[in-house]
Amino acid sequence: MSNMRWYHLASITFKEALRDRVFNLVGLFSLVLMAGAFLAGNLSAGSEAKVVRDMALAFIQILLLLVGILLGSQGIHRDIERRTIFLVLSKPIRRGEYLLGKLLGIGTVLLALGAAMTMAFVAIHGLLGGFVPLHLLPAIPLMLVEATVFTAMALLFSSLTSPTLGLAYCLGLFLVGHTTSTIHTFTQQTGTPEAVRWFGEFMLRVVPNLEVLDVKNQVVYGDPLRWQDALWAGGYGLAWTFLFLGLATLSILRREV
């Protein structure tokens, strides 16, 4: 399997995102941060930097997820509509390579977008309240991993259904994935019926536990993330990413493309 084929497909996907003006979101992000800091300054003097920290991490997470889901949901259908998928797959390239190229291309977009928003965050925070506390920054790579999980998930749904339904399924799994731990804890309480306890265990194992990747509240309140926890969370997210990518490959193999 040639790495150059992966690179070529990833490069095409990245250039398509540039044509869609994805990076205009960095400007929107900066404007929202500055507006939030201005409002906070009017309400409570000296709180601008804290508001910027809270808003920055929340908006970075939301924008990365939305970009990953939207690009993943539209990726395969756009290629089918433009008939470029037939040209690509007529060459000596496997379906898995095609999907991996898509994932790497969108992942590169997410990485560049995350880096740009992080630099904007650091710059605006510096203007308002000095350097960004270093213990905040490890939350951002885990946000990138979470967005990559949803990109692979969106590619899977894109191979099965329409972009609109795929988007709806991803948003539904986002809500469920961020409540899995709560559901599990609730169902394992003493006196809970066995069927309910089994349901909680089932949910924990078949649905991604996204709370593992969401550490922004932990770091914002001054609790540094241990590197062992960060590595485990990153590996957990990447495992789900490749699982969804594998399922997407099996799905596209069944289609006449």
Secondary structure, DSSP 8 states (H G I E B T S, - for coil): --HHHHHHHHHHHHHHHHHTTTTHHHHHHHHHHHHHHHHHHHHSTT-HHHHHHHHHHHHHHHHHHHHHHHHHHHHHHHHHHHTHHHHHHTSS--HHHHHHHHHHHHHHHHHHHHHHHHHHHHHHHHHHHSS--GGGTTHHHHHHHHHHHHHHHHHHHHHHS-HHHHHHHHHHHHHHHTTHHHHHHHHTSTT--HHHHHHHHHHHHHS--GGGT--HHHHHTT----HHHHHHHHHHHHHHHHHHHHHHHHHHHTS--
